[in-house]
Amino acid sequence: MITLENITCTYENTIALDDISLRITAGETIYITGPNGSGKSTLFKLLNGLIFPINGIYTFNGTAITAKQLKDVPFAKSFHQKMGYVFQNPDVQLFCGTVYDEIAFGPRQMGLVPDEVDSRVQYCLDMLHLKQLAERPPYQLSGGEKKKTAIAAVLALNPDVLMLDEPFNGLDKETRQWLCNFLVSLHLAGKTIITATHETTLQEILPGRTVRFTSEHTLESEG
């Protein structure tokens, strides 16, 4: 599904990813680990088509993902529908007036008819136990509720790949357990899950492949 070949990324001439290569197959669970600043968040941005390498090739389902390719609007919509990205800080993602509108935003952008949009929103509200918060402004939510809303907004697009950057940050014990169980259910449904985390909480109940970044922005090993 995903192939990275000799990828190098820079920020203002500072290396963020240094000649990395990685293959991810559909349905895999991948854990990205490594020290702060080693390249985990940069990798997520690359996979989501938010940044592009100065060297190397990134392909998704056999198509090279480049700035030029993502200028093709139909392709870009299809690609971003398949790649779901939950940021480390949900406040970065939440900008609509209500929880309902947050979840509806993606399907509306896809051009779905109102009944289909509502059906997807209601399904996500039920699945993530957010029904009672549907008309609540996101800024009034707790940290765990914001995280759930951000996940729901991504899942409303029914992505093939779910990327989560430090998903347990700011969550209480109950919400952490809910998130672990929820991700296990997504894995069983065949979703590809890529998680950047320092914690082993999820790995204890959902085994997967670990990819470690070094402080030199390279991949040290895969296990």
N, C-alpha and C positions, 0 to 999 in steps of 0.2 A: 504493500500500500504506500509506504513512505520510504524514499531512498535519499540519503544525503551522501554526496561523493566529494571528498576533499574540500569541504566548506570552510571559507575564511570570511569573517565579518569584522568590520572595524567601526568605531565611533570616533570621528575626528582624528583619524590616524592612530587610534589606540586599539589594539587587537582585542576583540571580544570573544571570537571563536577562531581557533587556529588549526586549520587543516583537519577538520573532523569528518568522519564517515560513520554512517549509521543506517541500518535497515530495520523497519518496523512492519510486521505483517498484520493483516486485519484480525481483530479480536484479541490482540496481545494487551497485556497490562505491563507498562513500563514505568519504572521508578527512576527519576533523574535526581542524583545526589551530588554533593560537592560543596565546598566553602562558598560563603557569600562573595559575589563578584566573579565567580568562576565561569559564568556563561549560561546558567540555567534559564534565566528570564530571556536572555537574548535568543536562545534556541526556540523558546515558545513563540517569540515574536516572528522569528524566521518561519517556523512551521505554519503560522497563521497568515503569512503573506504581508506582515506589517513592515518588515525590513527585508533587504535582499543582500546576498553575499557579493563580495568583490571578486571572489574566486570560487569555483566549484559549482555543482549542479544539485538542485533540489527538485525531485520529481514526486508527484502525488498521483497515484493510479496511472502511471505511465506518461504523465504530462509534466513538462518542466514548468515550474512555478517561477515566473519572472515578472518584473514590473510591466513589461510590454504585454505579457499574457493576461495580467489582471486588469489591463485597460479595456479588455473585451468584456463588456458589461454582463452579458448572459453567463459567460464562463465565471466571472468573478462572483456573481450571485450564487451560482451552483457550488463553487469552491468554498465560499464562506458559510454556506448552509451545512456543508459536510464537516467543517472544522469548528468545533465549539471550544471557546477559550474563556475560562473563568479566571479572572485576574486575582492576584493575591489580596488586594484591597477592593471589596465590592463597591465602595463609594466611587471608584473610577468608572464603573459600568452603569451605575444607576442614575438616571437623569430625568425620568418621566414623572408625571404628577401622582400616579398611583401604582401600586403593585400590579394591578390588572394591566395597565398600559405598558409597564415595563415588559411583561411577558408577551403582550400582543405586538410589541414594536417590530420584532424580527419577522413574524408572519405577515404583518401589514406591508413591510418593505418588500417581501417576496411577491406581493400582489395577490395574496389569497383573498377569496371572497369573505365578507364579514362572518358568515355562519361557520366557515372553516377556521377562521381566526379564533372565534369564540370557543369552538370545540377544542382547539389546541390549548387555549388558555385555561379552560375549565379542567381539562385533563391534568395539566401541570399543577394547577392549584390543589387538586385532589391528591396527586402523587406526592407533593412536597408539604402537604398539610398547611396550606396557606389560605384556605377559603375565607377564614375570618379576617384576613388582612388585605383582601382584594382591593378595597377602596382606601387603604391607608397610604399616606405619602411615604416613600422609602426612607426619608430622613428621620422619620419617627420610629423606625424599626430598631430592634436590638442587633448586635453584631451577627448572631446566628440567623436571625430572620433575614437580614440583608444578604448573607451568604446563600441562603435557600432561594431568595428571589433572584439573585444573579444566576444561580444554577438553573432555575426554572426558565429564565429568559433565554438561556442557551439551548435548553432541551426542547423548547417550543419549536425550534428549527429541525428537530430530529436529526442531529449530526451523527456522522459515522464515527468521528473521533472526538473524545472529550479530553481537553487539556485543563489541568488544575494546577495553579501556581501557589504553593504553600497553603493548601485548602484548610488546614486545621488552625491557622493563625486566628486568635481572638475568639475561638469557639469554646463553650463550656463542655463539660464531660458528656452530658446527655446529647448535645448536638453533634459532638465528635462521633459518638456511637451510632447515631442516626446516619451520619454521612458515610461511615464505614459500611454499614449494612446496605445503604442505597447504592454505593459504588459496586458492591458485590452483585447486587441485582442487575445493574447495567452490564457488568462483565458477563453474567449468565445470559443476558439478552444479546450478546455478541458484539457489544460496543468495544472499540479500541480506547483504552484509557492511558493517558500519559500524565504522570503526577510528578511535580518537582517538590520535594519535601526533605526536611532534615529528620523527620520522625519515622518510626517503624510501626506505628499503630496500625495502619492499614495493611502493611505487609504481613502482619501476623495472622490476618484472616483472609487475605487475598494475595497469594503468592504471584510473583511476576519477575520480570527480568530487570536487573539493576544496572544502570549506566552511570558511571561516576566521572564528573569533571574534576580536573586538577586545578590548582591555582594558576597554572599557565594556560588555561582556557582550552585544554585538549582533553580528549576522552582517554582515561587511564585504562579502563577495562569494561567488559560487559560480562555479566554473570547470569 
